[in-house]
Amino acid sequence: MLCHSHHQVFSQWIGSNLAEQKADLEDYVRDIGGRGHSVEHYRDLAPPTAREVERQLYITDLETLLELLRYGNGGASATPEA
């Protein structure tokens, strides 16, 4: 059941537009206090049931968003280098 829920939430997130994803990521970073170590392993967060195309979309979107957050913070962000 947990695996199914993980895939369902994952699918909803990658189906969202970049503005919605960015808002989610900003909320997450704010909630963790800007500690970049909490997003360092983002490549490992896709559910095991995800197809390769879903994984690639997730990674591409998230790396784009991380760069936007870095740029939005004047290049000084707690998010890791991609």
PASEBA-1860 file (N, C-alpha, C; in nm, 3 decimals):
! residues 82
1> MLCHSHHQ> 0.082/-0.119/0.000/0.000/0.000/0.000/0.087/0.126/0.000 ~ 0.193/0.127/0.080/0.282/0.242/0.086/0.351/0.264/-0.049 ~ 0.394/0.158/-0.113/0.459/0.168/-0.244/0.361/0.228/-0.346 ~ 0.237/0.184/-0.343/0.135/0.237/-0.434/0.112/0.386/-0.407 ~ 0.103/0.424/-0.281/0.083/0.565/-0.245/0.201/0.650/-0.290 ~ 0.321/0.599/-0.272/0.443/0.671/-0.314/0.438/0.697/-0.464 ~ 0.405/0.594/-0.541/0.399/0.610/-0.686/0.287/0.707/-0.725 ~ 0.176/0.701/-0.657/0.064/0.790/-0.687/0.102/0.937/-0.664
9> VFSQWIGS> 0.163/0.967/-0.550/0.206/1.104/-0.520/0.315/1.148/-0.618 ~ 0.408/1.060/-0.646/0.515/1.087/-0.742/0.455/1.123/-0.879 ~ 0.361/1.043/-0.925/0.298/1.066/-1.055/0.223/1.200/-1.057 ~ 0.157/1.233/-0.948/0.087/1.361/-0.941/0.187/1.476/-0.947 ~ 0.300/1.462/-0.878/0.399/1.570/-0.875/0.461/1.591/-1.012 ~ 0.501/1.483/-1.080/0.563/1.502/-1.211/0.460/1.548/-1.314 ~ 0.332/1.526/-1.286/0.226/1.573/-1.375/0.190/1.719/-1.353 ~ 0.243/1.777/-1.246/0.219/1.919/-1.216/0.306/2.005/-1.305
17> NLAEQKAD> 0.266/2.130/-1.324/0.351/2.220/-1.402/0.468/2.268/-1.315 ~ 0.567/2.329/-1.379/0.688/2.371/-1.306/0.658/2.473/-1.198 ~ 0.561/2.561/-1.219/0.527/2.661/-1.117/0.475/2.593/-0.990 ~ 0.391/2.491/-1.007/0.340/2.418/-0.891/0.451/2.339/-0.823 ~ 0.536/2.276/-0.904/0.648/2.202/-0.848/0.743/2.295/-0.772 ~ 0.767/2.413/-0.829/0.856/2.509/-0.764/0.799/2.553/-0.630 ~ 0.668/2.577/-0.625/0.604/2.616/-0.499/0.618/2.504/-0.396 ~ 0.599/2.380/-0.439/0.616/2.265/-0.349/0.758/2.257/-0.296
25> LEDYVRDI> 0.855/2.273/-0.385/0.995/2.265/-0.344/1.032/2.379/-0.250 ~ 0.984/2.499/-0.279/1.011/2.613/-0.191/0.950/2.590/-0.052 ~ 0.829/2.535/-0.047/0.767/2.502/0.082/0.852/2.399/0.157 ~ 0.898/2.297/0.084/0.979/2.194/0.146/1.109/2.250/0.202 ~ 1.179/2.328/0.121/1.307/2.386/0.165/1.284/2.478/0.285 ~ 1.178/2.556/0.282/1.147/2.644/0.394/1.117/2.561/0.520 ~ 1.041/2.452/0.505/1.005/2.368/0.619/1.126/2.300/0.682 ~ 1.227/2.269/0.602/1.346/2.204/0.658/1.450/2.306/0.698
33> GGRGHSVE> 1.417/2.434/0.689/1.508/2.539/0.731/1.621/2.564/0.634 ~ 1.601/2.530/0.506/1.703/2.557/0.405/1.821/2.462/0.410 ~ 1.813/2.355/0.485/1.923/2.260/0.495/1.931/2.176/0.368 ~ 2.031/2.202/0.286/2.046/2.134/0.157/2.067/1.985/0.167 ~ 2.122/1.938/0.280/2.148/1.795/0.289/2.021/1.713/0.279 ~ 1.906/1.775/0.303/1.781/1.701/0.295/1.734/1.678/0.152 ~ 1.794/1.745/0.055/1.758/1.722/-0.085/1.873/1.663/-0.165 ~ 1.985/1.634/-0.099/2.103/1.583/-0.169/2.077/1.453/-0.245
41> HYRDLAPP> 1.995/1.370/-0.193/1.974/1.237/-0.251/1.844/1.230/-0.331 ~ 1.807/1.341/-0.393/1.681/1.347/-0.465/1.673/1.244/-0.578 ~ 1.785/1.207/-0.634/1.784/1.109/-0.744/1.735/0.973/-0.696 ~ 1.745/0.946/-0.568/1.706/0.817/-0.513/1.562/0.815/-0.462 ~ 1.489/0.923/-0.481/1.355/0.933/-0.423/1.241/0.887/-0.513 ~ 1.270/0.859/-0.637/1.165/0.807/-0.726/1.125/0.668/-0.678 ~ 0.997/0.637/-0.686/0.954/0.504/-0.640/1.010/0.394/-0.731 ~ 1.033/0.277/-0.676/1.090/0.168/-0.755/0.998/0.126/-0.871
49> TAREVERQ> 0.870/0.158/-0.861/0.775/0.122/-0.966/0.771/0.224/-1.079 ~ 0.845/0.333/-1.067/0.844/0.437/-1.171/0.913/0.387/-1.296 ~ 0.856/0.424/-1.410/0.920/0.391/-1.539/1.038/0.485/-1.560 ~ 1.129/0.446/-1.647/1.249/0.525/-1.672/1.215/0.665/-1.721 ~ 1.115/0.677/-1.806/1.075/0.809/-1.858/1.024/0.898/-1.744 ~ 0.955/0.839/-1.646/0.909/0.915/-1.530/1.027/0.961/-1.445 ~ 1.123/0.873/-1.425/1.243/0.908/-1.348/1.318/1.024/-1.415 ~ 1.332/1.016/-1.546/1.404/1.121/-1.617/1.330/1.254/-1.611
57> LYITDLET> 1.199/1.251/-1.623/1.120/1.374/-1.610/1.135/1.434/-1.470 ~ 1.128/1.349/-1.370/1.144/1.393/-1.231/1.281/1.458/-1.209 ~ 1.387/1.392/-1.255/1.522/1.443/-1.236/1.541/1.575/-1.311 ~ 1.495/1.580/-1.435/1.507/1.702/-1.515/1.433/1.818/-1.450 ~ 1.309/1.793/-1.410/1.230/1.899/-1.346/1.295/1.944/-1.216 ~ 1.336/1.850/-1.133/1.392/1.887/-1.003/1.526/1.960/-1.018 ~ 1.610/1.918/-1.110/1.737/1.988/-1.131/1.713/2.129/-1.185 ~ 1.614/2.145/-1.270/1.577/2.279/-1.319/1.531/2.365/-1.203
65> LLELLRYG> 1.447/2.310/-1.118/1.395/2.386/-1.004/1.504/2.421/-0.904 ~ 1.597/2.331/-0.881/1.707/2.359/-0.790/1.792/2.474/-0.843 ~ 1.814/2.476/-0.974/1.888/2.587/-1.034/1.809/2.718/-1.020 ~ 1.679/2.713/-1.041/1.597/2.833/-1.024/1.604/2.885/-0.881 ~ 1.602/2.795/-0.785/1.612/2.837/-0.644/1.749/2.897/-0.615 ~ 1.854/2.837/-0.671/1.988/2.893/-0.653/1.995/3.033/-0.713 ~ 1.944/3.047/-0.833/1.946/3.176/-0.903/1.861/3.278/-0.827 ~ 1.747/3.235/-0.779/1.657/3.324/-0.704/1.716/3.372/-0.573
73> NGGASATP> 1.813/3.298/-0.521/1.879/3.336/-0.397/2.013/3.402/-0.423 ~ 2.031/3.456/-0.542/2.156/3.524/-0.576/2.274/3.430/-0.585 ~ 2.246/3.301/-0.611/2.355/3.205/-0.624/2.397/3.146/-0.492 ~ 2.344/3.196/-0.381/2.380/3.145/-0.250/2.262/3.069/-0.193 ~ 2.264/2.939/-0.210/2.152/2.858/-0.164/2.206/2.738/-0.090 ~ 2.122/2.682/-0.005/2.159/2.563/0.069/2.137/2.437/-0.011 ~ 2.081/2.449/-0.132/2.057/2.331/-0.211/2.188/2.283/-0.272 ~ 2.201/2.152/-0.293/2.328/2.097/-0.342/2.350/2.126/-0.489
81> EA> 2.475/2.112/-0.529/2.508/2.121/-0.671/2.452/1.999/-0.740 ~ 2.397/2.017/-0.858/2.338/1.905/-0.932/2.443/1.824/-1.002
END
